[in-house]
Amino acid sequence: LPYVKEVVTSGEYFRDVAKYLYADILIDGSEDDRLLATTLLLELVESYPRNRRFALRHISLLVERDLDLQALQAADVFITSKDEYNRHSEDVYLARLWIARAYMRLGSAEKAVSEFEMIDQSSSPSSFPSWARSWFELTRAQINDLQNQRADAIRSYHKVIKMHADYGSEEILSAAQDGVKVPYTLGL
């Protein structure tokens, strides 16, 4: 870790690669570490606006840090630049997934449902990386609960629990286990 940090601050070669790796490591740290990770990712997004990985990771971290309004703004920039930067539809769907999650946390069920429904659910989830499939299925379950479709919600929560072996996020697992017991509601 000290070497990566040194490359980020004063390295001559691979500084941006090190910056991304360092940010990815910091994401699992303290709130100060997560703040620094957010800053590093924003620098990368500003330097490389075409890079989908930097942008999507930045958006997801904003949502994870409860910076929902900033996440919505960053996601909007990402989506509105899709033609300019030739973004893949799966990447736009991932941004919409984060938008839906941000709206859920902001207490706007209608906007969350609307964004989630814009995701091509026939092809997207299978093409998502495993971490995104878990978030997608959890979001589907929670939206089903918001729409009073409890049986569908429980099926999706169980899918998330089964996915835990592939993507071991304790946050996602805990939310799914809670969702099986008690229907999800917007927490305001």
Secondary structure, DSSP 8 states (H G I E B T S, - for coil): -HHHHHHHHH-SSSHHHHHHHHHHHHTTS-HHHHHHHHHHHHHHHHH-TT-HHHHHHHHHHHHHTT-HHHHHHHHHHHHHTTTTTT--HHHHHHHHHHHHHHHHHTT-HHHHHHHHHTS-TTTHHHHS-HHHHHHHHHHHHHHHHHTT-HHHHHHHHHHHHHHTTTS--HHHHHHHHHHHHS------
